[in-house]
């Protein structure tokens, strides 16, 4: 079988398409023939040894897959060969086949394409945990989403609307703003891509405040970080919740006096740790996502697909912040 693997620290261009033996599932595992593997921001960091988890090389990146069960390991119950499943696996997904712990899998409902199934777990899973458990979202809230046209950002737009909120989408171009509007955003703010000085930062804060309204944003969902975080914090409401999700623009240094002036909270959203610490709650949230999908309230946007041999290009597009929605590698192409 083929696998796109990292052998040494480096960027997407260093990945190698290897021919390796098909693994055998151990106790509690199943062998899945991968049909689709979604690309996520941790994939860009992991191969450069910049992520908190550093698997032993060589390994295939790709932490979110959908496919078909080919074999069952000892002790696996509730699944059979031929079942359609999705799973979050951390790494190993950019391969034709992978062994997956059965307790980390979910059945894929009938009618859901593999590409969309593979795009659900990490993005929408992160966001439903963030908005509900960390942001305590309620109907009528105003939610400011930074990076609103990416996979996680669009999940935040859709889920916030599904939970009855008003959504302000912050994006880096008018074209991405239209994508966010189609997903349900009520207002769009386009922020500059170039470095901002004090005047530009203040202007962006003013634009966020104008779009959020006189009370400000009850929740800021910050997927971007860097120079955009402080202007967003300045637009937060009294007792608002600032959710820290990711840092593709860099780790922000926040003036903590603003938290006092707004009596607001800054809360981290570490979805991976949450899934391990609270597995029952995690599985219930995944079922809620399937229900929302069936009701037509969420629909993962897969903007591009790549064959396995070009998986490095898929990672590069996400790393270069060129992605709209989700980018997926498919094994049948």
N, C-alpha and C positions, 0 to 999 in steps of 0.2 A: 504494500500500500504506500501511497505518497503522503508526505507531511512537509509543511513549510516550517523550517526550524531555524532557531538562532543558535549559533555555535560560539559566538564571541560578542562582547558588549558592542553595540552600535545601533545605527538607524535601520529603517526598513530595507534599505538597499543591501544590507548584509545577510538577509534571510536566504536560506538555501532550500531548494526543493529536493528532499531526500527520498530515497526508496528504503523503507524500513519494514520489519516484520509486523504482521497484524498482532496486536496484543490479545491476551486471553483474559476474560473477566475473572477477578478473584471473588472471594466470598463477599456477598452484599453488593456486587457490582453487576452492571450489564455492559455488553458491547454494543455501541451505537454506530450505525452507518450514518455519518454526518451528511446532511443535505444542505444546511446553511449555517454559517458562523458569522455573527454580527461583530463588527469592529467597534471597540470602545476605547475611551481615553487611556485607561490603564494599560492597554496593549502598546501604546506609544511609549509609555514610561518604562514598562517592564523590560523590554529588550535593551534599553539603555542603562539598566540597573538603577533607575531612579524611583522605583516603586517600593512600597514597604515590604512586599513579598518578592523574594529573589529565588526562583526555582533553579534547580541544578541543570546546567546545560549538558547536552543539547536538548531543547524542548521546543514545542510549537506554541506560539502565542495563540490567543483567541479564547475568551472566557465565557462565551454565550453561544450555545448551539441548539439546533433542532434537527431531528433525524428519526431513524427507524431502528428499533431494537433488533439486533441480529443474534445475540446469544445471551443467556442468563447465567450468572455465577451462582454458586451455592448459597442457599438461604434466601434468595430473592422471591418475594411474594407480591402479588397484586399487579404484575406485569407479565407479558408474554411476547414471544418473538413476533415481530410485525407491528407492534404498537408504535404509534407516532408520539414522540416525546420531545420536550425541551429541557434544558438544564443549564445552570450556571456552574462552571467547572474551574474558574480561575485561570487556567491555561490548558493548552492541548487541543483546542478546537480547530486550528488550521491544519487538519489532517482528514483523510478519508474515513477513518474509523478511530474511535476513542472509547476507553473504558470509563464509565461514569458510576459513582455511588448511587444506588437506587433511591436513597433518601434525599438526594439533591435533584431529583427529576420531577417533572409534572407532565401529565398527559396533554397532548395538543388536541383541542376540540376539533370536531369535524368541520371542514370548510375553511379552516385557518391555514394559509399558505406557510410553508416552512420559513420563508424569508421574514414574514411578519412575526411568526412565533419566536424566531431567534432574536427579534428586535424588541421583545416585550420585557424580558425579565430585569435586566440591569437598569435600563432607563426608566421605565414606568415603575419598577420596583423601588428604585432609589427615590423617586418623586412621591409615590404614595406614602412611603415611610416618612419622607421629609415633611410633606405638607400636613399629614395627619398627626404623627407622633412628635415631631419636633416643632412644627409650625402651628399646631392646634387650629387648623383652618376651620372657618365656619362660613355659612352663607352670608353674603354681603361684604366680606373682606375684599380689600384691594390687594392684589398680588403683583409685585414688580419682578419680572423674570429677566435676568441678564443672560445673554447668549440664547435667546428664545427660539432661534431657527435650527439649532442642532438637535440631536436625538433626545437628550435629556431636556433641553429647553422646550421642545414641542410637547413632550410628555407633561411638562409643568403647565403649559398653556391649556392643554386638553383636560388634565385632571383638575386644575383649579376651576375651570368653567364647569366641569361635571359636579364639583362640590359647591357650586353656587357663588363663586367669587367673580369679581371684575378683574380683568387681566391687562396689565401694561407690559408690552413686549419690548425689550431693549435688544437691538441687533446692530450689526456693523454695516449694513447696506440697505437701500430701499427695496431691493429684490428679496432679501431675507425678510424684510418687514412684511411683504405681501404673503410670503409663506406663513408667517406667524398669524396674520389676519385670517387666512383661510383656515387655520387651525382653531380660530375662535377669539383671538386677541381683540380687545376693545380699543386699545390705543397702542401706537408704536412710537418709540424714540430711537433714532439712529445715532449711535455714538461714533466718534472718530476712531479710525484705526491707528493713526499716528500718535506719538507721545504727546501728552497734554501737559501744559503748564498750569499755574494756579488759576489764571483767568478762564482757560478752557475747562478745567475741572469744575469751577464754579458755574459756568454756563451749562455744563451737563447736569449738575445737581439741580439747577433751576428748571431745566427741561424735564427731569424726572418729577420734580415737585408739581409742575404744571400739569403733567399727564396723570399723576396719581390723584390730584385734587387737593383741596385745602386741608384735609385730615392726614394726608400722606399714605404710604403703603403699610398696611397691616403686616404683610409678609414680604420680605425681599428674598428671592431665591437666586443665590449667586453661584453660577456655574463657571464664571469667568475669572474673577479675582483681579489682581493687579491694580491698575490705576482706575478701574471702574467701580471698585468696591466702596471707596469713601463717598463719592457723589451719590451712590445709591443709599448709603447709610444716612446721609443728610436729608434724604427724602422719606425717611421712615416715620411712621405714625407714633403717637404716644403709646407706650407699651407694645410697640411692634416687635416682630421676631425676624432677625436677620439670619438666614440659613446659609451656612458655609458648605458648599457642595464640591467645588473644584477650582483649579488654579491654572488653566492654560495660559492666562496672561501674566502669571506670576503670583506669589503670595503677598497679599496686601498688608500694609502696616496701618492699623486703624487708630484714629484718635479716640481714646476711650472716654474722653469727656463728653462726647456725643451720646454715649450710652446713658450717662447720668442725665443729660439735658432732656432726652426723650424717654427716660425710664424704660429703655428697650433691652431686649436680650439678643446676644449673639450665640447661636447654637450650631454645633457641628452636625453634619449628616454623614455618618459612616455606615453605609448600607451593608457592606460586606460583613462587618463585625456584628451588626444587628441580626443578620440572617443566621449567624452561628449562635448568638446568645439567646435569641427568642424564636426558635424554629416554628413553634406552633402559630405565633402571630404572623410570621413571615408567610407560611403556607396559606393562612386565611386571607392575607392581602393579595397573594397571587390569584386566589379564587375570585376575589373582588375585582381584580383587573380583567379576568376572563368574562365576568358578568358585565362589566362596563363595555368591553369589546362587543359582546353579543348584543348589547343594547344600542350599539352605534355611537357611544359617547367618546370612545377612544379608538384610534386607528393608526398604528405605527406607519410613518412615512418612510418607505425605503426608496431613496433617491437614486442609488447606484448599486449595481452588483458587479463583482469581479470573479473570474475563475481562480482556483487555488494557486496556480502558477503566478498570478499577478496579485497575490495577497499583500505583498509589500507595498504595491501602489495604493491599495485601499488604506493601509495604515498611514502612509505618507499623506494622503488627502485629509485624513482626520487630524494628523499632527500639524499640518499647515493651515488648519482652521478653514478648509475649503468645503467642509461637509455641510449639506443641508439635510436634516433628518438623519436617517441611518444609512450606513454603508455596510453591505453584506457580501461575504465571500460564499459562493455556491460551488458545490463539488461536482455537479452534473454538467457544468458549462465546459 
